[in-house]
């Protein structure tokens, strides 16, 4: 049943996602759309779409291209500076400790200054923490290769982050990565994701799309999670740094150690004397020469006294195949933090002998027994006895004659030197000349026989430790024979091992040398006997076959001979090898391999140079080629006839059809052979189209070619040059050639001084990047040492010769949109330009169309303007930033302005608009006397010929000054002016820019003064401190505007419009009532007299009434005065009465109280 039971066959899926994918891959043609069956027909349906697609492809391709620059990175680059920047209390120190612990497996408690660690086989990192001082932030932004921006997730991006962004933009933007921490403040996962997304989008706005932002979730025991820190370190280790123009063209050193080497006696006599200071650090940027001018940021300009290079305190490991670093290669160097172990100086090396981290191995039983012994080993050897023959006398160790062992060394004492996997004898008192005169073969026999036991012991040790290694003998520089293994070749090239281990081994070997000498006493006179036998022994092979028959020098020449002199009687025996080569049986093992000496002094390159003269490569010149000269002889002598025999001899060239003419004859024949030229052109084109040349044409020399072939070769070369100049091999040919030129230049730069010794190379090219240098300065201020703070970086920046000078610097500047105040001309400003930070007085101006520099009192709000200040000469295109104060502790934005250098000049003209006002003194037909415009005739003479203008627009000109009044002058106009006209003079006056510059010496200030240093203060700041009001001019004050009231005219509507308007919209004009008309009364003469009399009587009555009223007011005033006097007397009497009454009441009260007490 089991045999007949069929197995279940595979049934493919008929439905589902997997089946759909398979069906979509194998569609039948009838199921395909028309576009899928024939995509070419639908390739270009719209010209605009095709053009847009082409532009998009080109944009993507060119966006990836960068301007090729010469790679000046040395073979061993300096450590990459990684700066940790962020607001206070955000976790910068904690992150630095975690990063150092991840790379070095060491936990540092107190970190100060730069910390250098090894991150890989060819990469080192220098970590530095940046505090929140604006001076420190500016210096760190100039030297950092990679910036880690610490961001508190709860607080978001604080002001220090945005300030550092703008600092980097002005000084050259390094690579930046954000590190987001304090995410454990959010308990909800959704809130964490939302916060991450918000901060990442804001971070990309400030940097670029896709900027890297890392997340540190929480703290465990005061440290970040190990996995998160490890991922961050991986990105740091593989990050590629962008070369910056300023750093690539200027050398600089970040000092990681400072020492005061001033004479202590000078400090004792004067504690404030200038100091001699040495600074240590890695060279970065480009090469720096000794005795050059440098700028120490925060200190000033100084000249280097001496500059030397030192061994690298934190070297990179050897280039080995393994991918990870072992514990020994994880170096750390932080001298300011007291970590590093080794400190190199000019003439000394200081080693910190710390306790070993590994537990000491317990000694074995035999070693323990030796350690417990009371007597040393040499005394035991001397006391020990041995009998050579059974029953013979015993001989003690002290009876050995050591002198007989060393008779071949002429009494010189020998010392056994041990190095890893090698032994050798070294004569202490021997000279190099004596060693050169010794026979190498005898010395090889000496070494082999004397150290045979040592070699066997060493092999046993190696077999116990690992697989056996082959050993060979080499001749060292002193002519001594060394035994070493093949696996130690790399170690020999890289140099000796650690000196401490070597010294310890040498000391131990010295103790055992005497013991070995006694044990090898039985070998005395062996070498002399062997040498005598070797010299007296007859070589019968040489006697039979000759001196050079079987010598190594003539082996090659002997193989070509088939028979010897005796008709092949003594035939050389051959050995048939696999590749049909025959070798002599007697030469296969003709030399003992134990006596082979490999001379290390013969290197392959040196050997090839020595024998280069004996070989010829390439083609011979026409003047030296034997065949060409024979052809010339044929051409010269031609055919000839033997007169004795009558035989004729014809040259082969003539018979072959070659006329043997030279190039000049061929050129002359070109005009006569147009048909040949046409054929040659066709052949050239055919060759270009892909028809290869025959092997005969390729191998023919110029002398062997016919005239037709030479013309063809000449035209082919011309066409190749034409194609090279005008044909494009691809769209990116220019870019590729540009990159190739930069690469070739980089290779040439590296190979120029590659084989030169370091001391000599430094004198030619200077100290190259990657070297650890010691820079010594004298006449340094004592405050640098006394107020040294390791949290502030010391940057030593190199300068070119032109940057040491001062002049007027023209820049384009823009006030930052986040800075609240506008900048005013003549207000001092602190500028960071190049390596320097200094305070100067800028003048802002606007460049007009006629190229006039018009002064601006204030900077514009949202556009650029130009400025000029007195400062150091800096190359064009260098960015800078400006702050008004470095001591402000404010939550506002501190970067006042940013800009770029435009041009440099020793003088600059900035003009200010000037308007003078005058009034006419006398007016004539077309001239007038003007006054109140100038104060003296000298000012008039200076402005003579200037243009005038009145309010009405009449133009005029200043003529001559008048005698009186002072400052008056005569002016002419194009028409008669009025006395009420005001005359203006519009002019431009040049301004003088003050030559003021003051460096910001932040490194020389005490910790208390670093936060309050002001420098030159503005006038507004001084007024605010002293409480002074702003001086105001009467002409500058605003006056009240008095406008006359307008009389509103009545609205007049045309009659036609009135007729068309509805009744409710028509104006209702009411007629004014008519005044009643009164009839004039004409009196008679008698009636007029009566009316006149009554009028005068009435006037007299009115006068009397007024007089009586005035008299009554006078009497009333006198009565009021009298009543007031009486009232005063009455009040006085009342006051006295009250006093008497109160006095009586008081006495009565006392009497009553006295009675009550009694």
SVG drawing of the C-alpha trace seen along z (x, -y; Angstrom):
<svg xmlns="http://www.w3.org/2000/svg" viewBox="-43 -175 138 177">
<polyline fill="none" stroke="black" stroke-width="0.4" points="0.0,0.0 2.8,-2.4 4.5,-1.8 1.3,-2.6 0.4,-5.6 1.0,-8.6 2.6,-11.7 0.6,-14.9 1.7,-17.1 2.3,-20.8 -0.7,-22.9 0.1,-26.5 -2.1,-29.3 -4.9,-30.4 -6.0,-33.4 -4.4,-35.8 -1.7,-38.4 1.0,-36.0 -1.0,-34.7 -1.8,-38.2 1.9,-39.1 2.7,-36.1 -0.1,-36.9 1.0,-40.5 4.5,-39.4 3.3,-37.0 0.6,-38.9 -0.5,-37.9 0.0,-40.3 -3.8,-40.7 -4.1,-41.7 -1.5,-44.5 -2.5,-48.0 -1.4,-49.8 1.1,-51.8 2.6,-48.7 2.8,-46.9 4.4,-49.8 5.9,-52.3 7.9,-54.1 4.7,-55.3 3.7,-57.0 7.2,-58.3 6.7,-62.0 3.2,-63.2 3.9,-66.7 7.0,-68.8 6.5,-70.8 6.3,-67.6 9.4,-66.2 11.3,-69.5 10.2,-69.5 11.3,-65.9 14.6,-66.7 15.1,-69.7 14.2,-67.7 16.7,-65.0 19.4,-67.6 18.6,-69.4 18.9,-66.2 22.2,-65.4 23.8,-68.8 22.5,-69.1 24.8,-66.3 27.8,-67.9 30.1,-70.2 33.0,-72.3 36.0,-70.0 38.6,-71.1 42.1,-69.8 42.1,-67.3 44.8,-68.5 44.0,-66.0 47.2,-64.3 47.7,-60.6 47.2,-60.7 44.6,-63.4 44.3,-65.3 41.5,-64.4 38.0,-65.6 36.8,-68.3 33.3,-67.5 31.7,-70.3 28.8,-69.9 26.7,-73.0 23.4,-73.9 21.7,-76.0 22.6,-75.6 21.3,-72.6 20.5,-70.6 22.9,-67.7 26.1,-68.6 28.5,-67.3 26.6,-64.1 26.6,-63.4 30.3,-64.1 31.0,-61.6 28.9,-58.9 30.6,-59.5 34.1,-59.2 33.0,-56.1 31.7,-54.4 34.9,-55.0 37.5,-54.3 35.6,-52.1 36.7,-54.6 34.5,-56.7 35.7,-60.3 34.3,-62.3 35.7,-65.8 36.2,-66.8 38.0,-70.0 39.2,-71.1 39.6,-69.0 39.4,-65.2 41.0,-63.2 39.9,-59.6 40.5,-56.9 37.3,-56.1 38.6,-53.8 41.7,-52.5 42.2,-55.8 39.9,-58.2 40.3,-60.2 37.9,-62.5 38.5,-65.6 35.5,-66.4 35.0,-69.8 32.2,-71.3 31.0,-74.8 29.7,-77.0 27.1,-79.8 29.6,-82.7 29.2,-84.4 33.0,-84.5 33.4,-80.8 30.5,-80.1 32.2,-82.2 35.6,-80.5 34.0,-77.0 32.0,-77.7 35.3,-78.5 37.1,-75.3 34.4,-72.6 34.1,-70.0 31.0,-68.4 28.5,-70.1 26.1,-68.2 23.3,-70.6 21.7,-69.6 17.9,-70.4 15.7,-70.0 12.4,-68.4 10.4,-70.1 11.8,-73.6 12.2,-73.3 14.8,-75.4 16.2,-78.0 18.0,-81.2 21.5,-79.7 20.7,-77.2 19.6,-79.9 22.5,-82.1 24.9,-79.3 23.2,-78.7 23.9,-82.3 27.5,-82.1 28.1,-79.0 26.5,-80.7 28.9,-83.6 32.1,-81.6 31.5,-78.6 28.8,-76.0 30.2,-72.8 28.3,-69.5 25.5,-69.7 23.5,-67.0 20.7,-67.6 20.4,-65.6 17.0,-65.6 16.9,-64.6 14.6,-64.8 11.9,-62.9 11.0,-61.1 9.3,-64.3 6.4,-63.2 4.5,-60.3 2.3,-59.8 3.7,-58.1 1.5,-60.1 2.7,-63.3 6.3,-62.2 5.8,-61.4 4.1,-64.7 6.9,-66.6 9.5,-64.8 7.8,-65.6 7.4,-69.3 11.0,-69.7 12.4,-67.8 10.4,-70.0 11.7,-73.1 15.3,-71.8 15.0,-71.1 13.9,-74.7 17.0,-76.1 19.5,-73.6 18.3,-71.7 15.7,-69.1 16.6,-65.8 18.9,-67.1 19.8,-64.4 18.1,-64.6 18.9,-61.9 16.8,-61.1 17.9,-60.2 15.0,-58.8 15.9,-58.7 18.7,-58.7 19.6,-55.5 22.0,-56.0 23.0,-59.4 23.8,-58.2 22.0,-57.9 21.1,-54.4 24.1,-52.6 22.5,-51.5 21.4,-55.0 24.8,-56.4 26.4,-53.6 24.2,-54.5 25.2,-58.1 28.9,-57.2 28.5,-55.1 27.1,-58.0 29.9,-60.3 32.5,-57.7 31.4,-57.5 30.4,-61.1 32.0,-62.8 33.2,-66.4 32.7,-69.1 36.0,-71.1 35.5,-74.8 37.4,-77.5 38.7,-79.4 40.1,-76.4 41.5,-74.9 43.5,-78.0 44.6,-78.9 46.5,-76.8 45.2,-76.6 45.9,-74.7 43.4,-73.9 45.6,-73.8 45.0,-70.9 47.8,-71.7 49.5,-74.9 52.7,-75.2 54.4,-78.2 58.1,-77.8 59.2,-81.2 62.2,-81.4 61.0,-81.1 63.4,-83.7 61.9,-86.3 58.4,-85.5 59.7,-85.8 61.1,-89.2 58.1,-90.5 54.9,-88.4 53.4,-90.5 56.3,-90.0 55.8,-88.7 55.7,-84.9 57.2,-82.4 54.4,-79.9 54.4,-76.7 51.2,-75.5 50.6,-71.9 48.0,-70.6 47.4,-69.0 48.0,-71.0 44.9,-71.5 44.0,-73.3 47.1,-73.8 50.8,-74.0 52.2,-76.4 55.8,-77.8 57.8,-78.5 58.6,-82.2 55.3,-83.3 52.7,-85.6 49.6,-84.0 46.6,-85.3 45.5,-83.7 41.7,-84.2 40.9,-86.2 44.6,-87.2 46.1,-89.0 48.7,-88.8 52.1,-87.1 55.1,-85.8 56.1,-82.2 59.4,-81.9 60.0,-78.2 57.9,-75.4 58.7,-71.7 56.8,-68.5 56.4,-65.8 55.4,-62.1 51.7,-61.6 50.2,-61.2 47.1,-59.5 48.2,-57.6 45.9,-55.6 46.3,-51.8 48.1,-50.0 46.2,-49.2 45.2,-45.6 42.4,-43.5 40.3,-43.2 37.3,-45.5 37.2,-46.4 39.7,-47.9 41.1,-46.0 41.4,-47.4 45.0,-48.5 44.2,-50.6 41.4,-52.5 43.6,-55.5 42.5,-58.7 44.4,-62.0 43.0,-64.7 45.9,-66.5 43.7,-69.3 41.5,-66.7 44.5,-64.7 43.9,-61.7 46.2,-60.3 49.1,-58.5 51.9,-60.0 52.8,-63.6 55.4,-64.6 57.6,-67.5 60.5,-69.0 63.2,-67.1 61.3,-64.6 58.5,-62.2 56.4,-62.0 54.6,-58.7 51.8,-58.2 52.4,-54.8 48.9,-53.9 47.8,-50.6 47.2,-47.8 43.6,-47.0 44.3,-43.3 44.8,-41.0 48.4,-39.6 48.7,-36.0 49.7,-33.7 53.2,-32.2 53.6,-28.6 55.1,-26.1 58.6,-26.2 58.7,-30.0 57.2,-30.2 60.0,-27.9 62.6,-30.1 61.0,-33.2 61.1,-31.6 64.7,-30.7 67.0,-32.6 70.0,-32.6 70.1,-34.2 70.5,-32.1 74.1,-33.0 75.3,-32.0 73.6,-28.6 75.3,-28.1 78.7,-28.9 78.2,-26.5 76.8,-23.7 79.1,-20.8 79.1,-18.5 81.2,-15.5 81.7,-14.9 82.8,-11.2 81.4,-8.7 83.6,-8.6 85.6,-11.6 86.3,-14.7 83.4,-17.2 83.9,-20.7 82.2,-23.7 80.8,-26.6 83.5,-29.0 86.2,-26.9 85.0,-27.6 87.3,-29.7 85.1,-32.3 87.9,-34.0 88.5,-31.1 84.9,-31.3 85.4,-34.9 88.8,-34.7 87.4,-35.3 85.8,-38.6 89.3,-40.0 88.3,-40.3 85.2,-42.2 82.3,-41.4 79.1,-40.3 75.5,-41.0 72.5,-38.9 69.8,-41.2 66.3,-40.0 63.6,-41.5 60.3,-39.9 61.1,-36.7 64.8,-37.6 68.2,-36.9 71.5,-38.5 74.9,-39.0 76.2,-42.6 79.8,-43.6 79.9,-46.5 83.4,-47.7 83.4,-46.8 83.5,-49.5 81.6,-49.5 84.8,-49.2 85.9,-46.1 82.5,-44.5 82.6,-45.3 86.0,-43.6 84.7,-40.3 83.9,-37.4 80.1,-37.1 80.2,-33.4 82.2,-32.9 80.0,-35.2 77.0,-33.2 78.6,-30.0 79.4,-31.6 75.9,-32.7 74.4,-29.4 76.6,-27.3 76.6,-29.5 72.9,-30.0 71.7,-26.5 70.4,-25.8 68.7,-29.1 67.0,-28.6 65.6,-25.2 64.4,-26.7 62.7,-29.5 61.0,-27.1 59.7,-25.1 58.2,-28.2 56.6,-29.1 55.1,-25.7 53.5,-26.0 52.1,-29.4 50.9,-28.8 51.8,-27.3 55.5,-27.1 57.0,-29.8 59.9,-29.6 63.0,-31.4 65.6,-33.0 68.8,-34.8 69.3,-38.4 72.2,-40.9 71.4,-43.9 72.8,-47.5 75.9,-46.8 76.8,-43.6 75.4,-41.3 73.4,-38.2 69.9,-38.1 67.4,-35.3 63.8,-36.2 60.6,-34.7 58.8,-35.5 55.8,-36.7 57.8,-39.5 58.5,-41.3 55.7,-43.7 56.9,-44.4 60.4,-45.1 59.0,-47.7 56.8,-49.4 59.7,-49.8 60.6,-48.3 58.1,-47.3 57.4,-49.1 60.6,-50.4 59.5,-49.4 59.0,-45.8 62.3,-45.7 64.3,-47.2 62.8,-44.7 63.6,-41.7 67.1,-43.0 67.7,-43.3 66.6,-39.8 68.7,-38.5 71.8,-40.2 71.5,-38.1 71.4,-34.9 74.2,-35.7 76.9,-34.5 75.2,-31.3 75.0,-30.6 78.6,-31.4 79.6,-28.7 77.4,-26.1 78.8,-26.7 82.4,-26.4 82.9,-23.0 82.5,-24.7 85.7,-26.7 88.0,-26.7 85.3,-25.1 85.0,-28.1 88.8,-28.4 89.1,-24.7 86.2,-24.8 87.7,-27.9 91.1,-26.2 89.5,-23.1 87.4,-25.1 90.4,-27.1 92.7,-24.0 90.1,-21.8 90.6,-21.3 87.7,-21.8 88.0,-19.1 85.0,-20.4 86.8,-23.6 90.0,-21.8 88.1,-19.7 85.5,-22.0 87.2,-25.3 86.7,-28.3 83.4,-29.7 81.7,-26.5 79.5,-26.1 79.7,-29.5 76.5,-31.3 77.6,-34.4 78.0,-32.5 75.1,-30.0 73.0,-31.7 75.8,-31.9 76.7,-28.2 73.2,-27.0 73.5,-28.3 76.5,-26.1 75.8,-22.6 79.3,-21.1 82.3,-21.8 85.9,-22.0 86.5,-18.2 84.0,-17.4 81.2,-16.8 83.1,-14.3 82.0,-16.0 78.4,-16.8 76.6,-19.2 73.8,-17.3 70.3,-18.9 67.1,-18.5 63.9,-18.7 61.3,-20.9 57.6,-21.3 57.9,-24.4 60.6,-22.8 63.4,-24.6 66.6,-22.8 68.7,-23.4 72.0,-22.0 71.7,-19.2 74.8,-20.5 73.4,-24.0 70.0,-23.0 71.5,-22.7 74.9,-24.2 74.7,-26.5 73.7,-25.5 70.5,-27.3 71.7,-27.8 74.4,-30.1 72.2,-32.3 72.4,-35.9 69.5,-38.1 70.7,-41.7 68.0,-44.0 69.8,-47.0 69.1,-46.1 65.6,-47.2 63.8,-46.5 63.5,-50.2 67.1,-50.9 68.2,-47.8 66.1,-48.7 67.7,-52.2 71.2,-50.7 70.7,-48.4 68.5,-50.8 71.4,-51.9 71.8,-48.3 68.4,-48.1 66.8,-49.9 63.1,-50.3 61.0,-51.9 62.1,-52.6 65.5,-53.9 65.9,-57.4 66.4,-57.6 70.0,-58.6 70.7,-55.6 68.6,-52.9 70.8,-50.4 68.3,-49.4 67.5,-53.1 71.2,-53.9 71.6,-50.9 68.7,-52.2 70.4,-55.6 73.6,-53.9 71.6,-52.3 70.1,-55.6 73.5,-57.2 75.5,-54.6 72.6,-53.2 73.3,-50.4 76.8,-49.4 78.6,-47.0 81.5,-44.7 84.1,-45.6 86.0,-42.4 83.1,-40.0 80.6,-42.2 77.9,-41.4 75.3,-44.2 73.9,-44.8 70.6,-46.5 69.3,-47.9 66.4,-46.1 64.5,-49.4 64.5,-50.2 63.4,-46.8 60.7,-46.9 59.2,-50.1 60.4,-52.4 62.3,-55.4 63.9,-55.9 63.1,-59.6 62.8,-61.6 59.9,-63.6 60.8,-66.7 60.8,-65.0 57.4,-63.4 56.0,-66.9 57.3,-68.2 55.7,-65.3 52.2,-65.9 51.4,-68.5 52.2,-66.1 50.2,-63.2 46.7,-64.4 45.3,-60.9 47.4,-59.4 46.1,-62.1 42.5,-61.3 43.2,-57.6 45.0,-58.4 42.1,-60.5 39.7,-57.7 41.9,-55.3 42.0,-57.6 38.2,-57.9 37.9,-54.1 40.3,-53.7 38.2,-56.1 35.0,-54.2 36.3,-51.1 38.6,-49.3 41.7,-48.3 45.2,-48.7 47.1,-45.6 49.8,-44.3 52.4,-45.1 51.4,-48.8 51.4,-49.0 54.9,-47.5 56.5,-49.4 59.0,-52.1 59.1,-55.4 62.1,-54.3 60.3,-51.2 57.1,-53.1 56.5,-54.1 55.8,-57.7 52.1,-56.9 52.1,-55.3 53.9,-58.2 51.4,-60.7 48.6,-58.5 50.1,-58.4 50.6,-62.2 47.0,-62.8 45.8,-60.3 47.6,-62.3 46.2,-65.6 42.7,-64.2 43.2,-62.8 44.2,-66.3 41.2,-67.8 38.8,-65.2 40.4,-65.8 39.7,-69.6 36.3,-69.6 34.6,-66.3 32.7,-65.7 32.9,-62.2 29.9,-62.8 27.7,-65.4 30.0,-65.4 33.3,-65.4 34.3,-68.9 33.3,-68.1 35.1,-64.7 38.3,-66.3 38.0,-69.0 37.8,-66.4 40.7,-64.5 42.8,-67.6 42.1,-68.1 42.8,-64.4 46.1,-64.6 47.1,-67.7 46.4,-66.0 48.5,-63.0 51.3,-65.3 51.2,-67.2 51.4,-64.0 54.2,-62.5 56.4,-65.6 57.9,-65.3 56.9,-61.7 60.4,-60.2 62.0,-63.2 63.0,-63.0 60.6,-64.8 63.1,-67.4 64.0,-68.4 60.5,-68.2 59.3,-70.6 61.8,-73.2 60.5,-73.0 56.7,-72.8 56.2,-73.7 54.3,-71.7 51.6,-69.8 48.2,-69.0 48.0,-66.0 51.3,-66.6 51.3,-67.1 53.3,-70.3 54.7,-72.4 54.6,-76.2 56.5,-78.4 55.7,-82.1 57.6,-84.8 56.4,-88.1 53.0,-86.7 50.9,-88.6 50.8,-87.0 47.0,-87.2 46.9,-84.3 48.4,-81.9 46.8,-83.4 43.3,-83.5 43.5,-80.3 40.1,-78.6 40.1,-75.2 36.5,-75.6 37.5,-78.4 39.3,-77.0 42.7,-78.4 42.7,-78.7 46.1,-79.6 45.2,-80.8 47.7,-81.3 47.6,-84.3 49.0,-85.3 51.3,-88.3 48.5,-90.6 46.2,-89.8 48.7,-91.2 48.1,-94.7 45.2,-97.2 43.1,-99.2 39.6,-100.2 37.3,-97.2 34.2,-97.6 31.5,-95.1 27.9,-94.3 25.9,-94.1 22.3,-93.4 20.8,-93.9 19.4,-90.6 15.6,-90.5 15.5,-89.1 17.6,-91.9 15.3,-94.4 17.3,-97.6 18.5,-99.2 22.2,-100.0 23.5,-103.6 26.5,-105.0 29.4,-105.8 28.2,-103.4 30.9,-100.9 30.3,-97.3 32.1,-94.0 32.9,-92.2 34.1,-88.6 36.1,-88.5 38.5,-85.6 40.3,-84.5 39.9,-87.9 37.3,-89.4 37.6,-93.2 35.6,-96.3 35.5,-99.1 33.3,-102.0 31.5,-101.3 30.0,-103.9 26.9,-102.7 26.3,-104.0 24.3,-103.4 26.0,-103.1 23.9,-105.3 23.7,-105.0 26.4,-107.6 28.7,-105.5 28.5,-108.0 28.7,-106.6 25.9,-108.3 26.1,-108.0 23.1,-106.4 22.5,-107.4 20.7,-104.1 20.7,-100.7 17.6,-99.9 15.1,-97.4 15.0,-94.5 17.6,-95.1 21.3,-95.1 23.5,-98.2 27.3,-98.8 29.6,-99.7 33.2,-100.6 35.3,-100.3 39.0,-100.3 40.2,-96.7 42.5,-93.9 42.8,-93.2 40.8,-90.1 40.3,-88.2 37.2,-89.0 34.2,-86.8 35.0,-86.2 31.9,-86.2 31.6,-88.0 29.1,-88.7 28.6,-91.6 27.3,-91.9 26.9,-95.1 28.0,-93.6 29.4,-90.3 28.4,-90.9 24.6,-91.1 22.7,-88.5 19.4,-88.8 16.8,-86.4 16.8,-88.4 18.7,-87.6 22.3,-88.8 23.6,-88.6 23.1,-92.2 24.2,-91.8 25.9,-89.5 27.6,-90.2 30.5,-89.6 33.7,-91.4 33.4,-93.1 36.7,-95.0 39.7,-96.3 41.2,-99.8 43.5,-102.1 41.2,-105.1 37.5,-105.4 35.2,-108.4 31.8,-108.5 29.8,-111.7 27.0,-113.3 24.3,-115.6 24.6,-119.2 21.9,-121.9 22.7,-125.6 19.9,-128.2 20.3,-132.0 18.1,-135.1 18.4,-138.0 20.0,-141.2 19.6,-143.3 17.9,-142.3 18.8,-143.6 17.7,-142.7 19.4,-139.3 21.7,-139.3 21.3,-139.7 23.3,-139.9 22.7,-136.8 23.4,-136.7 23.1,-134.2 24.4,-131.3 28.1,-131.5 29.9,-132.9 33.1,-134.2 34.5,-135.1 36.8,-132.0 33.8,-129.8 32.4,-131.8 35.6,-131.3 35.5,-127.6 31.9,-127.3 32.5,-129.8 30.8,-128.6 28.4,-126.3 24.8,-126.0 22.0,-127.8 18.2,-127.4 15.3,-129.3 12.0,-128.0 10.3,-129.1 12.8,-127.0 15.1,-129.8 18.7,-128.6 21.7,-130.6 25.4,-130.5 27.7,-131.8 30.0,-134.6 32.3,-136.7 32.2,-137.5 31.2,-141.0 33.2,-143.1 30.3,-143.4 28.4,-141.8 30.7,-138.8 29.7,-135.7 27.6,-137.7 28.2,-137.2 26.9,-138.2 25.0,-135.6 23.5,-135.6 20.2,-134.0 18.4,-133.3 15.6,-135.8 14.9,-138.4 14.1,-137.0 12.0,-138.4 13.0,-139.6 10.8,-136.9 12.5,-134.0 14.6,-131.5 17.9,-130.6 19.3,-127.0 22.7,-125.5 22.7,-121.7 26.2,-120.2 28.1,-117.0 30.8,-116.8 33.3,-114.0 33.4,-112.2 36.5,-111.0 36.3,-107.4 38.1,-107.1 41.0,-104.6 39.8,-102.7 40.3,-99.0 40.4,-97.2 40.8,-93.4 38.5,-91.5 41.0,-89.8 38.6,-87.5 41.3,-85.0 43.1,-87.6 40.1,-88.5 39.4,-87.1 36.3,-84.8 34.4,-87.7 35.3,-90.2 34.6,-87.9 30.8,-88.4 30.9,-92.2 33.4,-93.4 31.9,-96.2 34.7,-97.9 33.7,-101.2 30.2,-102.1 27.6,-104.0 26.5,-107.5 23.0,-106.2 24.4,-103.8 26.4,-106.5 23.3,-108.8 21.3,-105.9 23.9,-105.3 24.3,-108.9 20.6,-109.9 21.2,-112.6 18.4,-113.6 18.9,-113.7 20.0,-117.1 17.3,-118.4 17.6,-121.2 14.7,-123.6 14.7,-123.0 14.4,-119.3 11.3,-119.5 7.9,-119.1 5.7,-122.2 1.9,-122.2 0.3,-122.4 -2.2,-125.3 -4.6,-124.7 -7.1,-127.5 -10.7,-126.5 -12.4,-126.1 -15.7,-127.7 -18.0,-125.1 -19.5,-126.3 -23.1,-125.5 -24.0,-122.6 -25.1,-123.8 -27.2,-121.4 -27.9,-122.1 -31.5,-122.8 -31.8,-119.9 -30.7,-117.5 -33.2,-119.1 -36.0,-118.5 -35.1,-114.8 -34.7,-114.2 -37.6,-112.9 -39.3,-115.4 -37.8,-113.9 -34.3,-114.3 -34.7,-117.9 -33.3,-120.6 -36.0,-122.5 -34.9,-126.1 -37.2,-128.4 -37.3,-132.1 -36.2,-134.4 -39.0,-136.5 -39.0,-140.1 -38.0,-142.7 -40.8,-145.2 -40.2,-148.5 -40.2,-151.5 -40.9,-155.0 -38.2,-157.5 -39.3,-160.3 -38.0,-163.7 -38.2,-166.1 -38.7,-169.7 -36.0,-172.1 -37.8,-172.7 -38.3,-169.0 -34.6,-168.4 -33.5,-170.9 -35.7,-169.2 -34.3,-165.7 -30.8,-166.9 -31.4,-168.5 -32.9,-165.3 -30.0,-163.3 -27.5,-165.5 -29.5,-165.3 -29.6,-161.5 -25.8,-161.4 -25.3,-163.6 -27.6,-161.4 -25.7,-158.3 -22.4,-159.9 -23.7,-160.8 -25.0,-157.3 -21.6,-155.8 -19.8,-158.2 -22.2,-157.5 -21.6,-153.7 -17.9,-154.1 -18.1,-156.2 -20.4,-153.6 -17.9,-150.8 -15.2,-152.8 -17.2,-153.3 -18.0,-149.6 -14.3,-148.7 -13.5,-151.0 -16.4,-149.6 -15.2,-146.1 -11.8,-147.0 -13.2,-148.5 -15.4,-145.5 -12.4,-143.2 -10.4,-145.1 -13.2,-145.0 -13.7,-141.3 -10.0,-140.7 -10.1,-142.5 -13.2,-140.5 -11.6,-137.2 -8.6,-138.2 -10.7,-139.0 -12.6,-135.7 -9.4,-133.8 -8.2,-135.4 -11.6,-134.6 -11.3,-131.0 -7.8,-130.8 -9.0,-132.1 -12.0,-129.8 -10.0,-126.7 -7.5,-127.7 -10.3,-128.1 -11.8,-124.8 -8.4,-123.1 -7.9,-124.4 -11.4,-123.3 -10.7,-119.8 -7.5,-119.6 -9.3,-120.7 -12.0,-118.1 -9.5,-115.4 -7.6,-116.4 -10.8,-116.1 -11.5,-112.7 -8.1,-111.4 -8.4,-112.8"/>
</svg>
